[in-house]
Amino acid sequence: MNKKIITSVSAILLSLPVTILAFTPGSVPNAVPTLDVPGVIDIIFSILWPITVAFFIIMFVLAAFLFATAQGDAEKVKSARAAVIWGIVGVFVALVAFSIVFIVRNLLPGV
């Protein structure tokens, strides 16, 4: 019985924003007429690129710390080497992922 009440109350509360926004008259709020899809993609990438670079810098510093604290232990050196390899793979994947947008933009006219 309690589960039914909790489920119905939570369903009603979750649907309130949808019903309120459905009755809002007028145009779309915060609409920017000069913003288009390539502009949004550029904004997203301008935010994501520094975060990605910072992540890789932290990852390589952590791998260097693992190498420094390995003290000749074969398992720790193996773990540090794996961290460096995965860091290099991550940099490569990130560069390819960020380059795909620019490659597509240059290949397709008008994008």
N, C-alpha and C positions, 0 to 999 in steps of 0.2 A: 504494500500500500504506500509506504513512504517513497519507494523508488518511483512509483507512478507520479506522485505529487512533485517530487524533485525534478523529474524529467519534464513534466509539463510546464512547471514554473521556469526552468532554465530555457526551454524552447521558446516560451513567450518572451523572456528577457532578451534572448539572443535575436529574436525577430523584431524587436522594437526599433533599432536603428534603421533597419530596412524599410519598415512602414513609415517612419518619420521622414526619411529622405525621399520616399516615393511621393509624398505630398508636398514637397518643397517646390514652390512655383519659381519661374524665372530660368535664367541660363545656368550653365554649369559654373559652380564657384571656382575661383582661381584659374580661370581659363586664360592661357597666354596665346594670343593669336599668332605670334611669330614663332612659336615652338613647334617643331616637327619631329618626326621619328629620328632622322640622323642627329638632330640636335640633342634629343634625349639620350641617344646612345653615346654621344660625345660627353655629355655630362656624367653619365654613369661610369664611363671609362676614366674620366678625369678624377673621379672619386676612388675607383677601384685600383687604379695603377699604383698610387703611393702606398695603399694598404698592402698590395701584393709585394712591392719592393721591400717594405718594412718587414713583412713576414719572412721573406727569403733571407734578409740580413740577419734577423733573429735566429733563423734556422741554421745558417752557417756559423754564427757565433756559438750556438749551442753545440754544433758538431766539433768546432775547435775546442770547446771546453771539454767535450767527451774525449777527444784525443789527448788533451793535456792531463786529464785525470786518469787515463788508462793505466799508466805506470807499467807498461809492458805486458799487461794482461791480454792474452790473445782474444778473449771473448769481448772485452771492452773495446779493443782496437777494431774488431770486426763490426761491432755495433756503431762505432764512430764512422767507420768507412761506409757503412750502409746509410748512415744519416747524410753523409756528403753526396753519395750517389743519388739518393732520393731527392736531395736538394737540387742537384743538377738537372735531374729529370723534371722536377717541378718548375724550374726556371724555363726549361725548354718548352714544356706544355703551356706555361703562361705566355711566353712570347708568341707561340703559334696561335693560341686562343685570342690574344689581343690583335694579332696581325690579320686574322681572318676577316675582321670587319673592314679593315683598310683595303685588303685585297678585293673583297666583294664590292666595295664602294668604287674602286678604280676599274673593275671589270664591267660593272653595270652602269650604263649611262643614266644620268638623271637621279642618282641616289645620293 
